[in-house]
Amino acid sequence: MPATGSYTHVQSAPLQKNNSIAEPISFFCSQITNRRLDSETLLILESLMVCKDVKPLLELRSNLKEFMRSQSISILCEIKENKNTDLKLLILEFFVRAFALIGDMQSCLALKYEAFLLRKIKSSSGQFLQVSRMEWLNFAEQLIENGFCSTAIQACENAMLCLQMDEDASAVTDHSSGNERIRRLKDLAVKFAGSSSVQAQATKYLKRKTVEKSKICSSFGNEVQYMASISFRDGIKKRNIRKLYESQCWKEKAEPKLE
């Protein structure tokens, strides 16, 4: 059943003038309010995020962020008492992907953490629900990148629990190297958590890691996947900042100078 509440505030005045943008926005919002949380709706959102005009795009992102945060809270409250774990995970995954497209990494990571915790709680009913050590570690790196170091520490601790529960005798070597990686990542999160410049240090660390990974990605396929994930998240942010800067420079050049 559609939730109450209007989504007309998402269509700001500058955007309403362009029907090619306003109509997809209206359709996307109606999909959300009608609870059509599927891949088709995500494709609509993705198409909205390729707007070439920087200022309207930034405004659209801001409005969609507000709208989606409100809708996610309403929908998650609606399914709170629902015992269908698969349904809850599908909805959480939808919003994780949607917030990633919008560029709201705080909401994206918060809901991803909720999904991991739900899987952890329900894993006794099915091994396929268990969160792997690599999932926790990759998540910890995403958290550090975005400055959520306290949660990154918890993610590292969960990764360590996964490692300790690994009873596969053939994984003794992996156990040693895995333990070292978890320890280093946790130490890094602790260091950044106590720093006054968390974001700056995290960015520096991730740039160094990206260079290191680029040198060995041909030998490790999973490292390629990690870098692609980093590029996806950072690319959206950097592209918008660059386009905004170029737009401002062009405007300054185009303005007539008074003699």
N, C-alpha and C positions, 0 to 999 in steps of 0.2 A: 504493500500500500504506500503511495507516495507520501512523503513527509510534508507537514505543513511548512509554510515559509516561502518567501519569494526569492527568485534568483535574478530579478531584473537589475539589481545593483551591479551585477557582473558586467552588464552592457553599459559602459560609461558613454558619455555624449560623443567623444571623438570616434569611438568604435561604432556607434549606432549609425554614423554617417556612411559607413562602408558596409553595405548589405552583404558583401562577400565574406565579411568577417562576422557581422552581427548574427546572421542566420545560423552558421555553425556553432556559435557560442550558445545561442538559444537552444539548439538541438542537443548539444552536449549537456547543458544544465537540466534539460527535461529528461534526458537519459538517466542522470544521477537521481533526480527526484522520483523517477519512476522505477528506481532500483534496477536499472539495466547495467549491472556492473560486469561487463564482459570485454573481450578483446576489441569488439567493434567500437565501443565507447572510448577505449584507450587510443584507437587509431584516429578518432575524431579529435581528441585532445592533442595528439601528436601533430596533426595537421595545423592546429591553431598555433602551435609553438614555432612555426616557421614564418611567422609574419616578418616582413622585411623592414618595416618601420620600427625603429628601436623604442621610441617613446611610447607608442601605443602598446608594444609588446610588453614593456616593463609594467605598464599600467594594467594590462590584461593579466599578467602573472600575479600581480599583487591582489587583484580582485578575485581571481580564481583560487588563490591560496586561502583567502578568507572564506570563500564559499565552500571549498572542499574541506577545510578544517571543521566548519560547522556541520556539514553533511556527514563527515566521517564519525563525528561524535554521536550524532543522532542515530545513524545506522548501527554503530557498534552497541549503543544502548538497546536498540531494538532486538538484537540477536544475543544479548547478554545471557538470557535464560535458555537459549536454544542449545540443545545437547549435541547437535550435529557439528562435530569438530571439523570435518571437511569443508562445510559451508563457511565456518568462521575463518578458516585458513585461506579459502579462496577470496573472501571479502578483504581480509588483511592484505593479501598479495596484490589485489587490485589497487588498493589505496597506496601501498608501497610504490608501485610502478607509476601511479598517477602523480604522486607528490614528487617523484624523481623527475618526471617530465616537466612539471611546473617549476622545479628548482627549489622546492621547500625540503631541504635535506633534514631539517630538524624533525618534521613530521614523518618523513620517509623512514628515518632510522628508528624513531620511537615506535612506529607500528611494526617495523621489522623485528625489533626486540620483543614486542608483544607476541608476534607470531612464533618466534623461537621459544619463548617461555611456554606458550600454549603447547607447542610440539613436545617440549621437555616434559611437561606435566602428563600429557596423554601418551607418551612413548611406550608406556607399559602395555597399552592395548594394541600396539603395532610397531614393530621395529622400524618400519619405513618412516615413522614420525620422528625418530631420533635425530637430533642436530649433531652433525659430525664435527670432529675437531677442526677440520679445515673451514667449515662454515663459520665456526666461532672465531677463528683466527682472522679470516677475511673480513668478518664483521668488525672485529676489534680494530683493524687497520682503517676501515671506513670511519669508525668513530673517532679515532685519533686525528684523521685528516680533517674532520669537521669540528674538532675541539671538544668532543664529549669524552674526556679522558677517564672520568670516574666510571662511566658505564663500560668503557674499554677494558678497565681493570677487571670488572665482573665477567666480561666476555672471555678474557684470558683465563680466569679461574675456572670457568665452565669448560674451556678447551683442555685445561689440565685434568679435570675430572674425566673427560672423555678418554684422555690418554691413559689415565690410571686404570680405567675399566677395560682397556684393551687387553684381552687375555691371549691374543694370538702370539704364539711363541716365535713365529717367523718374523715378527715385527720388532725384534729386539733392537736392531740398528735404527729403525725409524723412530723407536721410542726415545732413544738418546738424542737424536737430532731434533725430534719434535719437541722434547722437553726444553732444549736449549732455545729454540725459536720462541716458544711461549714465554720463557723467562725473560728473554731480551725485549720482547714486545710489551710485557707487563711492566718491566723496569722503565721502558720508554714512556708508557702511559702514566706511571707514577711521577716521573720527572716532569712531564708536561703539565700534569694536574697541579703541581706545586709551583708552576712558573707563571710569571706575570705576563708572558707573551706566548701563550699556548698556541695560538693560531700561527704565529710566525715560525716557531720552532717546528710545528707539525708540517707546515708547508715546506720548510727546508729539508726535513727528513724525507718527505714523500718525493721531492724532486730528486734527491740522491738515490732513493730506492728505484725510481723510474729509470734513471740512467743505468743503474746496475742491472736491472731486469732486462733492459733493451739489449745488453751485451750477451745475455744467455737465453733469450726467448726462443731462439731457434732450436735449443736443446730441451726446452721444457715447455710443452704445450699449455700446461695449466698457467704458466706465467704470462703467456700471451693473452689468455682469457682475463687475467687480473688487470693487465695494462689496458685492455679494451674497456673494462669496466671503469677504470680511472679516467680514461679519455672521454667516455660517455658523460660522466658526471661533470668533469672539469671543462669539457668542451662547450657545454651550454653556457656556463658562467663566463668563460673567457670570451666566447664569441659575442655575447651581449655587451660586455664591457668594451670590447674592441669596436663594435659597431656604434656604440654610444659616443665613444671618443672620436671616431671618424665623422660622425654626424655633426658633432660640435665643431670640429675643425673646418668642415665644409661650410657650416653656417657662418663662422667667423670670416672665412675668405669671401663668401658671397655678399656679405653686408657692405654697402658703400661706405667709403671712408670720407669723413668731412675734412675738407682742406682748410 
